[in-house]
Amino acid sequence: MERCHGKTKSGDRCKRSAREGAQFCSMHAEQAEDTPEAGGPGGGAARGRDLFDVAIGLAVVGFALGGAFAFRRLFRFP
């Protein structure tokens, strides 16, 4: 049996055996979701969503600023 790849609270590697056909024991199964293979925070899928969110945010800010400048130019205030 392979040793669990999970990390304990202190940061040490788990000493338990991994489940059959898995890399983690039952206590650290949730850490399997954080691996790049599972598309977790270390994975490419999450990175792609983050870049998309940033791009949308920048587009919204740009649209708002453009509208503000157009409004200011159309309606001159003293």
OpenMM code with the backbone's topology and positions (N, CA, C; nanometers):
from openmm import Vec3, app, unit

residues = "MET GLU ARG CYS HIS GLY LYS THR LYS SER GLY ASP ARG CYS LYS ARG SER ALA ARG GLU GLY ALA GLN PHE CYS SER MET HIS ALA GLU GLN ALA GLU ASP THR PRO GLU ALA GLY GLY PRO GLY GLY GLY ALA ALA ARG GLY ARG ASP LEU PHE ASP VAL ALA ILE GLY LEU ALA VAL VAL GLY PHE ALA LEU GLY GLY ALA PHE ALA PHE ARG ARG LEU PHE ARG PHE PRO".split()
positions = [
    Vec3(0.0814, -0.1191, 0.0000),
    Vec3(0.0000, 0.0000, 0.0000),
    Vec3(0.0857, 0.1254, 0.0000),
    Vec3(0.0425, 0.2234, -0.0724),
    Vec3(0.1167, 0.3484, -0.0828),
    Vec3(0.0841, 0.4402, 0.0356),
    Vec3(0.1794, 0.5199, 0.0753),
    Vec3(0.1606, 0.6148, 0.1849),
    Vec3(0.0796, 0.7356, 0.1368),
    Vec3(-0.0028, 0.7894, 0.2257),
    Vec3(-0.0871, 0.9050, 0.1945),
    Vec3(-0.0003, 1.0253, 0.1581),
    Vec3(-0.0448, 1.1021, 0.0578),
    Vec3(0.0263, 1.2221, 0.0140),
    Vec3(-0.0228, 1.3469, 0.0858),
    Vec3(-0.1167, 1.3308, 0.1774),
    Vec3(-0.1755, 1.4440, 0.2491),
    Vec3(-0.0786, 1.5089, 0.3461),
    Vec3(-0.1103, 1.6319, 0.3832),
    Vec3(-0.0297, 1.7082, 0.4784),
    Vec3(-0.1101, 1.7257, 0.6067),
    Vec3(-0.0428, 1.7121, 0.7202),
    Vec3(-0.1061, 1.7339, 0.8494),
    Vec3(-0.1139, 1.8836, 0.8783),
    Vec3(-0.1800, 1.9223, 0.9880),
    Vec3(-0.1912, 2.0634, 1.0242),
    Vec3(-0.0553, 2.1259, 1.0478),
    Vec3(0.0397, 2.0456, 1.0950),
    Vec3(0.1744, 2.0983, 1.1202),
    Vec3(0.2586, 2.1052, 0.9929),
    Vec3(0.2050, 2.0537, 0.8803),
    Vec3(0.2766, 2.0598, 0.7534),
    Vec3(0.3556, 1.9348, 0.7203),
    Vec3(0.3552, 1.8361, 0.8113),
    Vec3(0.4264, 1.7112, 0.7856),
    Vec3(0.3424, 1.6211, 0.6961),
    Vec3(0.4069, 1.5258, 0.6314),
    Vec3(0.3353, 1.4313, 0.5470),
    Vec3(0.2640, 1.3286, 0.6348),
    Vec3(0.1444, 1.2925, 0.5961),
    Vec3(0.0630, 1.1960, 0.6703),
    Vec3(0.1334, 1.0602, 0.6743),
    Vec3(0.1182, 0.9917, 0.7855),
    Vec3(0.1820, 0.8606, 0.8022),
    Vec3(0.0872, 0.7451, 0.7731),
    Vec3(-0.0372, 0.7738, 0.7416),
    Vec3(-0.1351, 0.6682, 0.7142),
    Vec3(-0.1193, 0.6156, 0.5719),
    Vec3(-0.1820, 0.5015, 0.5472),
    Vec3(-0.1811, 0.4421, 0.4129),
    Vec3(-0.2917, 0.5045, 0.3293),
    Vec3(-0.2629, 0.5225, 0.2025),
    Vec3(-0.3630, 0.5775, 0.1113),
    Vec3(-0.4706, 0.4735, 0.0850),
    Vec3(-0.5882, 0.5200, 0.0479),
    Vec3(-0.6974, 0.4287, 0.0143),
    Vec3(-0.6636, 0.3533, -0.1144),
    Vec3(-0.7288, 0.2443, -0.1342),
    Vec3(-0.7068, 0.1601, -0.2522),
    Vec3(-0.7339, 0.2407, -0.3793),
    Vec3(-0.6357, 0.2518, -0.4657),
    Vec3(-0.6496, 0.3228, -0.5922),
    Vec3(-0.6470, 0.4743, -0.5799),
    Vec3(-0.6074, 0.5264, -0.4643),
    Vec3(-0.6032, 0.6709, -0.4432),
    Vec3(-0.4677, 0.7099, -0.3856),
    Vec3(-0.4418, 0.8398, -0.3813),
    Vec3(-0.3164, 0.8898, -0.3264),
    Vec3(-0.3325, 0.9420, -0.1847),
    Vec3(-0.4569, 0.9471, -0.1338),
    Vec3(-0.4827, 1.0045, -0.0029),
    Vec3(-0.5618, 0.9083, 0.0841),
    Vec3(-0.5446, 0.9218, 0.2154),
    Vec3(-0.6231, 0.8423, 0.3104),
    Vec3(-0.7607, 0.9087, 0.3254),
    Vec3(-0.8483, 0.8470, 0.4037),
    Vec3(-0.9830, 0.9022, 0.4201),
    Vec3(-0.9811, 1.0366, 0.4934),
    Vec3(-0.8836, 1.0600, 0.5782),
    Vec3(-0.8750, 1.1861, 0.6515),
    Vec3(-0.8331, 1.3030, 0.5616),
    Vec3(-0.7571, 1.2750, 0.4572),
    Vec3(-0.7047, 1.3805, 0.3699),
    Vec3(-0.7651, 1.3755, 0.2287),
    Vec3(-0.8792, 1.3116, 0.2147),
    Vec3(-0.9422, 1.2993, 0.0826),
    Vec3(-0.9757, 1.4357, 0.0236),
    Vec3(-1.0108, 1.5333, 0.1094),
    Vec3(-1.0447, 1.6668, 0.0581),
    Vec3(-0.9232, 1.7362, -0.0024),
    Vec3(-0.8027, 1.6969, 0.0369),
    Vec3(-0.6823, 1.7562, -0.0212),
    Vec3(-0.6634, 1.7108, -0.1659),
    Vec3(-0.7249, 1.5995, -0.2030),
    Vec3(-0.7153, 1.5519, -0.3411),
    Vec3(-0.7813, 1.6508, -0.4361),
    Vec3(-0.8837, 1.7242, -0.3877),
    Vec3(-0.9531, 1.8226, -0.4718),
    Vec3(-0.8667, 1.9441, -0.5000),
    Vec3(-0.7633, 1.9668, -0.4189),
    Vec3(-0.6765, 2.0832, -0.4353),
    Vec3(-0.5583, 2.0569, -0.5282),
    Vec3(-0.5494, 1.9393, -0.5856),
    Vec3(-0.4371, 1.9063, -0.6724),
    Vec3(-0.4627, 1.9562, -0.8141),
    Vec3(-0.3594, 1.9851, -0.8895),
    Vec3(-0.3781, 2.0315, -1.0281),
    Vec3(-0.4519, 1.9303, -1.1153),
    Vec3(-0.4354, 1.8003, -1.0874),
    Vec3(-0.5021, 1.6985, -1.1685),
    Vec3(-0.6533, 1.7061, -1.1525),
    Vec3(-0.6991, 1.7487, -1.0360),
    Vec3(-0.8421, 1.7571, -1.0088),
    Vec3(-0.8993, 1.8931, -1.0489),
    Vec3(-0.8181, 1.9834, -1.0995),
    Vec3(-0.8650, 2.1163, -1.1363),
    Vec3(-0.8834, 2.2067, -1.0172),
    Vec3(-0.8166, 2.1749, -0.9065),
    Vec3(-0.8265, 2.2546, -0.7847),
    Vec3(-0.7478, 2.3839, -0.7967),
    Vec3(-0.7242, 2.4516, -0.6848),
    Vec3(-0.6553, 2.5804, -0.6886),
    Vec3(-0.5196, 2.5766, -0.7563),
    Vec3(-0.4537, 2.4643, -0.7528),
    Vec3(-0.3245, 2.4550, -0.8198),
    Vec3(-0.3357, 2.4170, -0.9652),
    Vec3(-0.4584, 2.3945, -1.0117),
    Vec3(-0.4782, 2.3431, -1.1471),
    Vec3(-0.5032, 2.4493, -1.2513),
    Vec3(-0.4995, 2.4080, -1.3766),
    Vec3(-0.5182, 2.4991, -1.4882),
    Vec3(-0.6599, 2.5505, -1.5002),
    Vec3(-0.7590, 2.4679, -1.4607),
    Vec3(-0.8981, 2.5113, -1.4721),
    Vec3(-0.9241, 2.6319, -1.3834),
    Vec3(-0.8738, 2.6284, -1.2613),
    Vec3(-0.8934, 2.7411, -1.1698),
    Vec3(-0.8193, 2.8642, -1.2201),
    Vec3(-0.7016, 2.8459, -1.2722),
    Vec3(-0.6232, 2.9579, -1.3232),
    Vec3(-0.6966, 3.0235, -1.4393),
    Vec3(-0.7593, 2.9438, -1.5251),
    Vec3(-0.8337, 2.9973, -1.6377),
    Vec3(-0.9538, 3.0783, -1.5925),
    Vec3(-1.0246, 3.0299, -1.4899),
    Vec3(-1.1391, 3.1037, -1.4365),
    Vec3(-1.0931, 3.2349, -1.3745),
    Vec3(-0.9808, 3.2322, -1.3060),
    Vec3(-0.9295, 3.3543, -1.2441),
    Vec3(-0.8977, 3.4595, -1.3493),
    Vec3(-0.8331, 3.4194, -1.4579),
    Vec3(-0.7999, 3.5135, -1.5646),
    Vec3(-0.9254, 3.5674, -1.6309),
    Vec3(-1.0250, 3.4822, -1.6471),
    Vec3(-1.1518, 3.5256, -1.7057),
    Vec3(-1.2187, 3.6283, -1.6160),
    Vec3(-1.2203, 3.6023, -1.4846),
    Vec3(-1.2805, 3.6962, -1.3905),
    Vec3(-1.2086, 3.8307, -1.3930),
    Vec3(-1.0779, 3.8284, -1.4028),
    Vec3(-1.0008, 3.9531, -1.4097),
    Vec3(-1.0337, 4.0278, -1.5383),
    Vec3(-1.0429, 3.9562, -1.6483),
    Vec3(-1.0734, 4.0202, -1.7764),
    Vec3(-1.2122, 4.0837, -1.7736),
    Vec3(-1.3088, 4.0153, -1.7176),
    Vec3(-1.4440, 4.0709, -1.7080),
    Vec3(-1.4439, 4.1942, -1.6175),
    Vec3(-1.3720, 4.1855, -1.5062),
    Vec3(-1.3637, 4.2994, -1.4150),
    Vec3(-1.3028, 4.4212, -1.4821),
    Vec3(-1.1966, 4.4004, -1.5581),
    Vec3(-1.1331, 4.5120, -1.6281),
    Vec3(-1.2246, 4.5692, -1.7348),
    Vec3(-1.2999, 4.4845, -1.8019),
    Vec3(-1.3927, 4.5332, -1.9035),
    Vec3(-1.5020, 4.6185, -1.8404),
    Vec3(-1.5526, 4.5751, -1.7261),
    Vec3(-1.6567, 4.6518, -1.6572),
    Vec3(-1.6028, 4.7868, -1.6120),
    Vec3(-1.4830, 4.7885, -1.5560),
    Vec3(-1.4221, 4.9141, -1.5115),
    Vec3(-1.3984, 5.0064, -1.6312),
    Vec3(-1.3481, 4.9515, -1.7402),
    Vec3(-1.3252, 5.0319, -1.8598),
    Vec3(-1.4539, 5.0899, -1.9151),
    Vec3(-1.5595, 5.0116, -1.9154),
    Vec3(-1.6891, 5.0591, -1.9636),
    Vec3(-1.7414, 5.1710, -1.8740),
    Vec3(-1.7270, 5.1535, -1.7425),
    Vec3(-1.7747, 5.2562, -1.6489),
    Vec3(-1.6953, 5.3860, -1.6650),
    Vec3(-1.5650, 5.3745, -1.6778),
    Vec3(-1.4829, 5.4945, -1.6957),
    Vec3(-1.5138, 5.5630, -1.8288),
    Vec3(-1.5301, 5.4849, -1.9325),
    Vec3(-1.5639, 5.5428, -2.0624),
    Vec3(-1.6965, 5.6158, -2.0584),
    Vec3(-1.7943, 5.5572, -1.9904),
    Vec3(-1.9240, 5.6222, -1.9767),
    Vec3(-1.9149, 5.7501, -1.8954),
    Vec3(-1.8330, 5.7484, -1.7914),
    Vec3(-1.8173, 5.8667, -1.7073),
    Vec3(-1.7534, 5.9807, -1.7872),
    Vec3(-1.6516, 5.9503, -1.8656),
    Vec3(-1.5868, 6.0544, -1.9449),
    Vec3(-1.6793, 6.1067, -2.0547),
    Vec3(-1.7576, 6.0191, -2.1159),
    Vec3(-1.8521, 6.0629, -2.2183),
    Vec3(-1.9592, 6.1516, -2.1571),
    Vec3(-2.0099, 6.1156, -2.0403),
    Vec3(-2.1108, 6.1950, -1.9711),
    Vec3(-2.0549, 6.3318, -1.9353),
    Vec3(-1.9316, 6.3335, -1.8883),
    Vec3(-1.8675, 6.4593, -1.8490),
    Vec3(-1.8480, 6.5502, -1.9709),
    Vec3(-1.8163, 6.4906, -2.0843),
    Vec3(-1.7916, 6.5691, -2.2037),
    Vec3(-1.9227, 6.6240, -2.2613),
    Vec3(-2.0296, 6.5449, -2.2519),
    Vec3(-2.1583, 6.5901, -2.3053),
    Vec3(-2.2212, 6.6978, -2.2194),
    Vec3(-2.2067, 6.6840, -2.0892),
    Vec3(-2.2707, 6.7771, -1.9966),
    Vec3(-2.1628, 6.8474, -1.9145),
    Vec3(-2.1220, 6.9619, -1.9632),
    Vec3(-2.0172, 7.0384, -1.8945),
    Vec3(-2.0782, 7.1070, -1.7722),
    Vec3(-2.0146, 7.0843, -1.6597),
    Vec3(-2.0605, 7.1470, -1.5353),
    Vec3(-1.9657, 7.2590, -1.4984),
    Vec3(-2.0212, 7.3662, -1.4436),
    Vec3(-1.9352, 7.4809, -1.4072),
    Vec3(-1.8413, 7.4516, -1.2959),
] * unit.nanometer
topology = app.Topology()
chain = topology.addChain("A")
for resn in residues:
    res = topology.addResidue(resn, chain)
    for name in ("N", "CA", "C"):
        topology.addAtom(name, app.Element.getBySymbol(name[0]), res)
